[in-house]
């Protein structure tokens, strides 16, 4: 049954009037903590990406399964409401921790003790008791460990990005790295369960972090009611894209680790080859979807990419669309001939899943969870990260070999329907919560001293 059908049966519809703060105390209450990834934020901005989508969609799907879901995040704008109600039993709660402004993730940890205090005050004020807490990203994981000092609770964690892997792919290691690595190890060894979103992530945890701790593989998902196969001609007509164009699509943030430079150079390489019998270069079109703030690092990255596009002589063949809402994003996936995910590292690769759900073949870096979400030679092509030549060849092959591309479209959509619906992911998480809640509660006395006494410098 789809998430929308479940919501309909429970009386949860988009037209249902919502109060400012709706709580059903007959339901088991669980908390999702995502300190920097605001579930109510506009996706596509610098601090809003796959994690925001994951937490929001999981929260709503868990509410449809019968939970009262509170999703906690840091308030980054004084004008944002404290509470955003998404459905009658699912809400985002923004806590004041540090200045109410944008703070980069690498500079956020000093405000986490304040975040813990604000969350405890909220629980006391509203008499909320959570059966389980599911934390997201390493700083939220630290928050969860501090909360368990105050009351016994089952803790589940999803990393979304693993420092031990990330720091292998970036030239400059941030000052917070040693602190992050230590906390990620504590989380794995002391949480009730860590959810890995792919076999590759589970393997990374064991090889790079610790052999101790309980892990379970539960993939990310996508809204299969929103991201689904649509008519390519209709999508192109809606977006004013020529039916004869060969559309190469990128969706995501402007971040060097997302590998947009690799994609642009690959397209430039294809264009520089000149026309051949198989590909009309005048029909080549690169569409880059993603928002940016000129005052933040993502805005500077966009300017760098625009300059590179001009340098390679493909400005007239490149469209910078900007931020696109989830209601229109399926149109872009459906209008594309290929979606490229050139990330240097991806724990899962949500964009790949969204594209596949729309029946669009994917060319992606053979890194992290992309090795799991994309089935090589069936739903797309996997190539070495940052390998311009390999990306150019894979993109060109997808555009030229229509028979293979047609088969990939069918297999892509079917794979997502089978394995990656949000309702299915939420059911697996619910089963995990119930399994953990059936076990004896862990006393705070069992926590290691180094965790209990941990303080930020």
DAMODA-V131594 format. One record per backbone hydrogen bond with DSSP energy under -1.0 kcal/mol. NH is the residue of the N-H (numbers start at 0). CO is the residue of the C=O. Records with the same first field share a line. If there is no record, write none. Layout:
BEGIN
NH: CO, CO
END
This chain:
BEGIN
5: 1
6: 2
7: 3
8: 4
9: 5
10: 7
11: 6
15: 12
26: 23
29: 67
30: 131
31: 69
32: 133
33: 71
37: 35
40: 37
43: 47
44: 41
47: 44
52: 48
53: 49
54: 50
55: 51
56: 52
57: 53
58: 54
59: 55
60: 56
61: 57
62: 58
63: 59
65: 62
66: 61
67: 27
68: 88
69: 29
70: 90
71: 31
72: 92
73: 34
74: 94
79: 76
83: 91
85: 89
86: 89
89: 86
90: 68
91: 83
92: 70
93: 81
94: 72
100: 98
106: 103
107: 104
110: 107
111: 108
114: 110
115: 111
116: 112
117: 113
118: 114
119: 115
120: 116
121: 117
122: 118
123: 119
124: 120
125: 121
127: 122
130: 28
132: 153
133: 30
134: 155
135: 32
136: 157
140: 136
141: 137
142: 138
143: 139
144: 140
145: 141
146: 142
147: 143
148: 145
149: 146
150: 146
153: 130
155: 132
156: 192
157: 134
160: 158
164: 161
165: 161
166: 162
167: 164
168: 165
176: 173
179: 175
180: 176
181: 177
182: 178
183: 179
184: 180
185: 181
186: 182
187: 183
188: 184
189: 185
190: 186
191: 154
192: 154
193: 213
194: 156
195: 215
201: 197
202: 198
203: 199
204: 200
205: 201
206: 202
207: 203
208: 204
209: 204
215: 193
217: 195
221: 419
223: 221
225: 222
226: 222
234: 230
235: 231
236: 232
237: 233
238: 234
240: 235
244: 241
245: 282
247: 284
248: 337
249: 286
251: 288
254: 252
257: 254
258: 255
262: 258
263: 259
264: 260
265: 261
266: 262
267: 263
268: 264
269: 265
270: 266
271: 267
275: 278
282: 279
283: 280
284: 245
285: 316
286: 247
287: 318
288: 249
289: 321
295: 292
298: 292
299: 295
300: 296
301: 297
302: 298
303: 299
304: 300
305: 301
306: 302
307: 303
308: 304
309: 305
310: 306
311: 307
312: 309
313: 308
317: 314
318: 285
320: 287
327: 324
328: 324
330: 327
332: 328
333: 329
334: 330
335: 331
336: 246
337: 246
338: 360
339: 248
340: 362
343: 256
352: 348
353: 349
354: 350
355: 351
356: 352
357: 353
358: 355
359: 354
361: 378
362: 338
363: 380
364: 340
365: 382
366: 364
368: 345
369: 366
370: 367
371: 368
372: 368
373: 369
376: 379
377: 374
378: 374
379: 374
380: 361
382: 363
386: 383
387: 385
390: 386
391: 387
392: 388
393: 389
394: 390
395: 391
396: 392
397: 393
398: 394
399: 395
400: 396
401: 399
404: 400
405: 401
406: 402
407: 403
408: 404
409: 405
410: 406
411: 407
412: 408
413: 409
414: 410
415: 411
416: 412
417: 413
418: 414
419: 415
421: 221
424: 420
425: 421
426: 422
427: 423
428: 424
429: 425
430: 426
431: 427
432: 428
433: 429
434: 430
435: 431
436: 432
437: 433
438: 435
445: 442
446: 443
451: 447
452: 448
453: 450
END
